[in-house]
Amino acid sequence: MTVEDEVTHTVEDGVARIVFNRPERLNALGPPQRERVIALLAEAGATVEVRAVVLTAVGRAFCAGGDLSGTGKPKAKVVGGTGPGVRSAQALIAAVLDCPKPVIAAVNGVAAGMGAQLALAADFIVASSKARFAELFVTRGIVPDAGAAYLLPRVLGLHTAKRLLLLGGDLSVAEAERLGIVHQVVEPDELDAAAQQLAARLAAGPTVALGLAKRLLNQSLDSDRVAAFDREEMAVAMNVWTEDSAEGLRSFAEKRDPVFRGW
């Protein structure tokens, strides 16, 4: 099986769909699969016709983390590495955070280690009732990687992040929904339709404004007020020249719903 078979890609109605197709390895992602996902996210960000991205998977797991097995029996739940392996995992998470198009993680099952970070880095999580988020690093004597110590406190809060990363815990889908991390929980057979419905809504939106807003929100967690306000002013100035900005004003004046084109 080629890496193109293991990470499939389609684009339809403005939505890029990236699917992890390694069910026998619980969709653990080694460097080749990570590089393909990074490339596909970069392509989605640079393609005008793509206005939203869905990440999902085949089988009973979303992503069991990094595949370090090489050959032989997979060690799907062993997540970690050194040097290039760590940087590859970090680059994958950064690719989701930095993608200028909205990214939805449709989480069909367990998301462990790097897989949990991959889901949590998305802008929206639509989850199956069978989903869970597991941080197993310390149970294998491994320091959390894939940006876990950066991302989790920002998404979950410091003490929840410590509980997961220092005790090697799970976050159930019910708790994730209670914390506001999961946008929607559905039954497994409804997951694809729910993710597609959300993606279609986002794909019909003002793509440039959404991308700039996403960037401002992500950067706000690492900046002071002055820097945040400066970036906001720049983003507003950039967006005001877009066709969608003009359409928004026209539709308001004409008392109708806007029809955004994505630029």
N, C-alpha and C positions, 0 to 999 in steps of 0.2 A: 504494500500500500504506500502511495506517495504522500508527501506532506500536503499536497493539494486535496487528497482524499481524506486526510486526517483532520484538516481544517477547511471546511467547504465555505464557499462564498457565492452569494447571489445578490442581485440588486433588482428591486421591483417597486414601482410606484414611489420612488424616492427613498426607499428604505434598503440599506445594506444589511444583509443577514449573514453573520459569521457563526458557523456551527462547529463545535468541537465534536469530532467523530472518532473517538478512540474508546468506545465503551468498555472494551476488554481491559483497559488500563484505568478505568474510572475517569477518563479524559484528563489524566495527568499530562502536563505539557513539558516536553523537553525543549532544548534550545531551538531546534528546527521549527517546531510548532509555534514557539513564542515569536520567533523572527517573522513567521508568516502573519501572525495576528498583528504584530506591530506594523508590518508593511501594509496590511489591509486597512488598518485604522488610519494610517497616513494617507492612503489612497482615498478613503472616504472623506477625509478632511479636505482634500484638494480637489474633489470632484463636485462640480456645481450641482449635478443631477442628484447627488446623494444628500439627503436632508435629515436623516436620522439613522442610527445604527442599533441593531439588536445583536447581543451576544447570547448564545444559548448552546445546548449540548444534546447529544443523543445518549440514551441509556438512563441509568439510575443515578448518575452523578453529574453535577455541573462541571466541576474540576477538582480533582483530589490533590492538586498542588503541582510541584515540579517532578518530572519523571527523570530520576537520576540512575535508572537501572541500566541504561545502555542496552545490553542484550540479556537474554534470559528472563527469569521471572521478574515482573515489574514490582517496584517498591513504591506503589502509588501514594502511600501516606507518609513517606519520608520526604520532607520538604526542606530544602536548604542547599548549601554549597558554598564554594569560596570563589573569589576572583571573578572570572568572566560569568560564572553561573549566577552569582548574586547580582551582578550588573545587568545580566539579561532579564532576570526577574524584575528588577527595579525599572528597567526600560519598558517592560510590558505594562506595569502599573502606570507609569508616566504617560504612555501612549493613550491610555483610556482617559486619564485626567486632562491631557492636553488636546485631545481631539476636539476641534471646533464645532463638531456636530453633536447633538444630544445622543448619549449612549444609554441603552436600556440593557440591563442584565436580566434575562429570563432564566431564573434559577430553578432547575427541574429536580434537584436532589442535593446531595452533600456538596458544599463548597469548602474545601479544607486548605489551610495554609495560604499559599499563593492564590489558590482558587477563591478563597474568602476575600482576600484583598482585591482580586480582579472584580468580583461582584460589588464590593463596597466602594470601589473607585468609580463605578458607573454613576450616572446622574439619576437613574431610577432603577429600582429593583422590583420586578414582578416575580413573585415566588410561588412555586407549588406548595401545597400544604405538607409535602414530604421534604421540603428543603430544610437544611440546617447549615450553620456556619461554624466551622471547627478550626481551632488554632492549636495544633498538636506539636509545635516545635519543641517545647521543653520536655514533653513526654518522650522525645527521642534524643534529648541532650543537645538540642540545636538552638542557637540564638535565632529569634524571629527575623525573617528577611522579607523580601518582596515589599519593602517599604512599610511593614506592619507597624513598627513603633512610631512612624510618622503619621500614617493614615488613621489607625484605629482611635487614638485619642481625639482626633478631630471629628471623626464620624460618630463614635460611641461615647465619648467622654473618657477622662483619664482613668477613673476607677474601674469602669467596665472593661477598658482596654487592659488594665493590669490584671483583672480577674481572668480574662481569657488568655493573655500571653504569659503570665507568671504561673498560673495553675494548669494551663493546658486545657481550657474548657471549650464547651460548645455554646452557641447561641441558637436557641430554637427559633423557628420561624414565627411562633407566637410572640416571643420576647422581642424579636427584631421588629415585628409590626408594632408592638406596644411602644418601643423606643422611637418609632417614626422612621426607621431605616428602610423598611419595605413599603413601597407605594401601594401594593395590592397583593393579597394572598388569594389564590384560586385553587380549585381542584386540578390534579395533574392533567386531565384531558382538556382543560380550559386554558392552559398556560399559553400556548402558541397564539390563540385568538386574542387573549388579553394583552399580550405583549405587542401584537400587531396593531391592535386598536390604539394603544398608547403611541406607538411609533407613527401611525398614520396621523394622529393629532399633532405630534411634533413636526412631522414632515410637511404639514400644511401651514406651519407657522413662519414667522419672519426669521429665516435661518441665520442671517448675519447678526441680528439683534440677539438671538438666542445664544449664539456662540460667544459674543462679547459679554453677555450677562453671565454665562458659565465661567468665563475666564475671570471676570471681576469677583464672582463668588469664591472661586477656588483661591485666588490670590489674597482675598481679604483675610484669610486665616493666618497669613504670614506677613502682614504689613501693618503699619501704623495708620492713623486716620488721615494724615496729610497725604501720604503716598496713595492711599485708597481713593481719596477724593480726586487727586490728580489723574489717576488712571480712569476714574469714572468720567471725568470731563473729556478725556481723550477718546474714550469709547463712544460717548454721545456724539462728539464731533465726527468720528469716523462713520457712525451709522446714519447720520442725518442725510448723507449723500446717496443712500441706497434707494432703489426703486420701491422696496417694501416700506420704507419709512414714508415716502411720498404717498403710497397707496393707503397706508394707515390713516394719514391726515385726510386724504380725499374721502375715504369711506366714512370717517367720522362726520365730515361736513355734509355728506350726502345721505347720512343716516342709514347705512347699509353695512353688512358684514364685509370685512376686507378679504381680498383674494391675493394672498402673498405668493410671490414667484421664487423666492429663495435668494434674491440678490438686491 
